[in-house]
Structures are given as C-alpha cells and as structure tokens.
Amino acid sequence: DKRSEAAGRLIERWNSPDRFELKKIMKLIADERLDPITLSRKKKGDVQTDDVQEQRLKVTAMLNFYEEMAISVKDRSANEDKVFDFFSNILEDAYSRLFQYIETERRIDASAAYFSEMEWLAKRWRQRK
C-alpha cells in the first residue's frame, strides 16, 4: 500500500550513500566525540568558524529529515509501524542527544516550533516501547 511504500522511501533515503556525511556527524555525537552544544549559537547573528557552520548544517539536515519523518507519521502518509521498526532507536537516540541543542536554538530564535514534530514522535515512541 502507499503508506508502506512511503515508509520504504524514508528507509531508502536513510540508507542512501549521499547520507553518509550526515550520518557521520551523528555518529560523532553518539560516540560522544562531538558535543552538539558546542555547535549552538550564543545569540542571533553569532559568528562561527566555517567548520562549526558546516557541522551545524549537517546536524540541521538530519533534524530536518527526522522532522519530515515525523510529519509523515503524524499525517498518516507513511506506515508508522514500519517507520517505528526501522527508526525508533535512531530517533530516540538523536532526540536525547540533540535536545539541548534544539532547546538552545528555540530560545535564541524565540521559536518553540523548531523540530516540534520530531519531538512529538520521539515522545510518542518512547511511550510505545
């Protein structure tokens, strides 16, 4: 069915070679070799090194993927069970490790909506386990 196919496309995108660099930064964070809070801005317009900006872009790209995945589950365009089976541990780990980073970005930009769908899904799945 279409919902199962949509879930399959999310998994295919995750496993795509073009995701390697994005997943690599998440691996650094998971292995505690990179603290995501060091990538946070201190205030709007904060000047950061090119390396930090590049790392921030990669983290944001991953967060955007998780957000898209959550929206697909929430609006029922992707099969939640299939997405859960593949991504639940990945999402829970990413959310717990990036929570402070997300909160800092929300505070600086006064936008509680940043990655709110990802947060919703992480909390939903935490209760499901």
N, C-alpha and C positions, 0 to 999 in steps of 0.2 A: 504494500500500500504506500501511498505518498508520504505518510508520516515516517514510516520506516526508511524510505529512500532518503528523506531529508536528514534523518539521524545518520544514515550511512554516509551522506555527503560531508557532514561535520567530521566524522571519523576519518574519511579520506583526506580532508583538508588538514587535519591534525597530523596525519602520517605523511603528508607531502614533503618532499625534500626542501621546498622553499621555507618551511617552518623551522628548519634546523637551527638557524641563528637565534630565532626567538625562543625556542625550547632550551637552547644552550644557556641563555641568561637565567631562565627559570631553574635550570639545574644548578647553576652557581648559587642561586638564592636557596634552593632546597638543601644544598650541601653546606650551607652557612659560610660560603666563601665570599658572598656579597650580601651585605645588609641593605635591603631596599630603602630603609630610612635615609641612608647616605645619598640616595638619589633624589630625595624630596627637596623641594624649594623651601626657602625660609620665608619668602614673601613673593608677591606678584612681581614679575619683571626681574627676578633673581637671575644674575649672570652665572652660567655654569660652564665648565670645561666642555670641549667637544666630545670627549669620552663620556662624560656624565649625560650629556644631551642624547648621545647615541643609545646609551643604556636605557634612558628614560623612554625613548621612542620604542624600543623593543618591549619593555615592560608594558607600555600603553597598548601596543599592538596585541599582546597576549591578553590583557584585560579586556580589550575590545572584542576579541574572539570569545572569551568567556561570557561577556555581556550578550553577544549575538546568540550564543548557545542558549543562554537563559531565556532570552526573548522567544526563541524558537520553541522551547519547552512551555513557557507560560502561555503563548498564544496557540499552543497545540498544533503547530505546524511540523514539529518533529516528535517522534515517538519517545516519550520520557523514559520508559523502561530501558530501551536500547541505549539512549544517551547516558542514563544513570549507570548502566552496567559498564560502560567504557570509561566515562569521565568522572564518576563520583569521587574517587580517591584523588584524582588530579585536581579537581575543582576545590575540594575541601583543603588540600594542602596549599594550593595557590592562595585561596582566600585567607587562610590563617596566617600565612607568611607575608601577605601584602596588605593586611588590614590596616596597620598603622600608616603605611604609605598612602593608601586610599583616603583614610581619615584626614591626613595632613593636606592632601590635595583638595579635599572637600572644604576644609577650613579656610585655606588660602584663597580659594575662588568662591567661597560662600555658596557652594552648590552641593547640597545633600544628595542630589540625583546621580552624581558620578558613580557609575558601576553599581547602581542600586538593584538592577535586575540580577546581576551576578551574586550580590549579597543575598537577595531573596532566595535564589536557587541553592546557594551553599547552606543556608539555614534550613530550607525545606528538606534537603537531602540529609542533613545532619540528624533531623528528627526521624527520617525514614530508616536510617541504619539501625 
